[in-house]
Amino acid sequence: MAGPSTVPSEHGLAPLTPAYDRAPARETAPGGIGRALAWLALALVGEIARLQLVRAGNLVGYQHYPAPGDMWRATPWACIAVAVQGALAAWGLARVWPRLRAWLLPTYGRGRLAGIAALFVLSSAALSREPMAFAIELVVASLLQAIALATIVLAAAAVPAGVLGTIGARLRGLLPEREADAPATLDRFAVAAAAWVALVCALLAVLAYQRHPHVPDEVSYIYQARYFAHGMLTMPAPPSRAAFDLDLMTYEPSRWYSPVPPGWPAVLALGYRLGVPWLVNPLLNGANVLLAYLLVGGVYGRRTARWSVLLLPTSPWFLFMGMNVMTHTLALFAALVAAVSVARMRRTGRLRWGVVGGTAIGLVSVIRPLEGLAVAIVLGLWTLWRRAPHRRVAIAQLSALALASMAAGAVVLPYNRAISGSATTFPLMAYTDAMYGKGVNALGFGPDKGMHWPGLDPFPGHGLRDVVVNAALNTFQVNVELLGWSTGALLVIALLLGSGRMRREDWAMLAAIGVVVGLHSVYWFSGGPDFGARYWYLIIVPGIALAARGIETLEASAAREPGPHRDARVTLGAAVLCAMAVIAFVPWRAVDKYHHYRGMEPGVERLAREHRFGRSLVLVRGNRHPDYASAATYNPLDLHAPQPVYAWDRDPATRAEVLRAYADRPVWIVAGPTVTGHGFQVVAGPLTAREALAWRAPTPTPRRGGE
């Protein structure tokens, strides 16, 4: 990768700061750095205020800005703060706008600027069912992004040249220029970034996620990992299916089990064997930083790799995916191992790297089958795409890659046979066929596709309009979560696409994104709002690499203009946005959304200690999810073990059935969070089975005032 000083450019960001560059005496004065710090403080306060305007919450749903009137009634102080920020930013921008316009038009042209502006606006808000509400929200959201962008530009422009020189010297040590074309090798910088990610993800897993599942899929993964850790393929059937009913679990007369693919639960089982299952994804995410550094460094060079490793550890999407118990972090790990191995194979010609890469591709397919296909397509095409005419070598490498991936992926066939009775019948497809209708969860288009989940499946069936809506929702989430920038993440990528300086490697990254997005367009579900655009998660490293290239393109433009350290203003602005994501966005998202997400929370195990449940039956009142699912996580695999067994107090018939099965145990009755409104609470116990059968919940006392 050529450094900023070697990339040709005719225009740059220098016109933003003509006054400072013409007056060196003022630049070194205390007032100069004071202005810069004032703009930075305004940017941070404005970001905190903006986040208070967002309606997100910890229930299933895409984040939105309320209508302006509702926004004012709910948080008037935040409205005032962003209004003041907007007024000051408009005043400051007016002073440099003529020069800014003189740079933008020749650099990008009207057509490309219009395209960049359109993406900036259209990705700023999530779709709404009401067109007028969506139009109003687009105006509000894009205006708030523009205010944030203007404030950051003015902050970077106000930094005095003397201070900027010091910053530039430090940045050149961090982001080397002379070694830009050298492939990146692991160094202290990469290791420190990986350690940071592992630590932050572990802290989020403990403090925000509370080492507890929150998505129904996670409960299923946990059960499967636990019985895998005990050497079991399934569990003995529960004494009452209705009392132990969970989502994503298959119940048969003699057994019950999780139908999800076995790749991730098998790895999570190692965490259970070591007693730290909550630490598996944080450690994998730290390893993902190292692999991303090697991959991007091998494709672009050391400087772009370092930029990527600055962006990735501050990405909210990346950090929050590393705290959960979902499959995506392991799938990314296997995909990165495969990509790094293919890069080594291409560079060295050694087929053993093809074997390693193919094995990793097979692992992806055992974790998330559709993503395994996406990785196979991308890396297969990359293997064949050779600059030198060594066709036979490329075919030999592709053969090694394909054979190893098929061999590794084939391990699922005997598992399928043991679970579903057929090597080619995946348990998950058998589950969805039985629960929702044959073929509704299969790839393809037609009126029979989809499970018609309210708010998540936009239209009946699966067709072009579903593809458009799903893509729009995921694009919005990428804009918000990829970098966590108040300006939106897609702007810097759009500036690269519109710069006319796209390199072959950039197009390759864009093609990889296209493969992942295109394949998932054939599936009816977008992935929903859980953890960003999670079905597109494999695009995170290509997306980060393109964002890094976008920053470098702006740096290069600035470096060509007269005046010292112009590129450092761009670098500083991007670094400030990364810092703001960590300081403001990540804590806000951790508290606002992921703490007690979907109503799931621990607490029942605390009650078990406080009340000494021991060998008892605990009837959990409330909904299957989140009330019973939260408690069921703590059930023993052997439902007759001498420890608390949690059953769903679903209805009188279910209670009678489960009490007959546990007639010799003391009974506790616990109300779940949807019943109490404030966590789990013991409402009766210990009772005999006869007393529990006769127990009835007290009638709620009417509130004063008719509430």
Disulfide bonds with the S-S distance in Angstrom:
none
